[in-house]
Amino acid sequence: MTARQLLRDECLNALSNYVRQAQKTCELLGDLEGNSLSLGQLLALLANTQAEDEIQKVYMTLRQRLFDGLIATELRQTDSSRGI
């Protein structure tokens, strides 16, 4: 397996984790009733949104690394085809 394939797999795994956390946030928000939140609900929502944000950062970093690697590969191929 190539480094790019491993990075792709990491990126897909991070995306799955992010989607799960985002769904959990949506569920927590959807389960809220009325205008008042209990301290427990507020803490659970806060903890989950913080976890979601961190997981999103991991996914975005991995996605950017994949993109940067693709661009670098394309530039090397273009340079080599030009004899540079």
C-alpha positions as CSV (number, residue, x, y, z in Angstrom):
1,M,0.0,0.0,0.0
2,T,1.4,3.4,-0.9
3,A,1.7,6.4,1.4
4,R,-1.0,8.2,-0.5
5,Q,-3.4,5.2,0.0
6,L,-2.6,5.1,3.7
7,L,-3.2,8.8,3.9
8,R,-6.5,8.4,2.0
9,D,-7.6,5.7,4.4
10,E,-6.8,8.0,7.4
11,C,-8.7,10.8,5.8
12,L,-11.8,8.6,5.2
13,N,-11.6,7.3,8.7
14,A,-11.4,10.9,10.1
15,L,-14.3,11.9,7.9
16,S,-16.4,9.0,9.3
17,N,-15.5,10.1,12.8
18,Y,-16.4,13.7,12.1
19,V,-19.8,12.7,10.6
20,R,-20.5,10.5,13.7
21,Q,-19.7,13.4,16.0
22,A,-21.7,15.9,13.9
23,Q,-24.7,13.5,14.0
24,K,-24.4,13.2,17.8
25,T,-24.4,17.0,18.1
26,C,-27.5,17.2,15.9
27,E,-29.2,14.5,18.1
28,L,-28.3,16.4,21.3
29,L,-29.7,19.6,19.8
30,G,-32.8,17.9,18.5
31,D,-33.5,16.3,21.9
32,L,-33.6,19.7,23.7
33,E,-37.1,20.8,24.6
34,G,-38.3,24.2,25.6
35,N,-36.1,27.3,26.2
36,S,-34.2,26.1,29.2
37,L,-31.3,23.7,29.3
38,S,-30.3,21.6,32.3
39,L,-26.6,21.9,33.3
40,G,-26.1,18.3,32.3
41,Q,-27.6,19.0,28.8
42,L,-25.5,22.1,28.4
43,L,-22.3,20.3,29.5
44,A,-23.0,17.3,27.2
45,L,-23.6,19.7,24.2
46,L,-20.5,21.7,24.9
47,A,-18.3,18.6,25.3
48,N,-19.7,17.1,22.1
49,T,-19.3,20.3,20.0
50,Q,-15.7,20.6,21.2
51,A,-15.0,17.0,20.3
52,E,-16.7,17.6,16.9
53,D,-14.5,20.7,16.3
54,E,-11.3,18.8,17.1
55,I,-12.2,15.8,14.9
56,Q,-13.1,18.2,12.1
57,K,-9.6,19.8,12.3
58,V,-8.0,16.4,12.0
59,Y,-10.1,15.6,8.9
60,M,-9.4,19.0,7.3
61,T,-5.6,18.6,8.0
62,L,-5.6,15.1,6.4
63,R,-7.7,16.3,3.4
64,Q,-5.2,19.2,2.9
65,R,-2.3,16.8,3.1
66,L,-3.9,14.6,0.4
67,F,-4.5,17.6,-1.8
68,D,-1.0,19.0,-1.3
69,G,0.5,15.6,-2.1
70,L,-1.6,15.4,-5.3
71,I,-0.5,18.9,-6.4
72,A,3.1,18.2,-5.7
73,T,3.0,14.9,-7.7
74,E,1.3,16.7,-10.6
75,L,3.9,19.5,-10.6
76,R,6.8,16.9,-10.5
77,Q,5.2,15.1,-13.4
78,T,4.7,18.3,-15.4
79,D,8.3,19.4,-14.7
80,S,9.7,16.0,-15.7
81,S,7.7,16.0,-18.9
82,R,9.2,19.4,-19.8
83,G,12.7,18.1,-19.0
84,I,13.1,20.4,-16.0
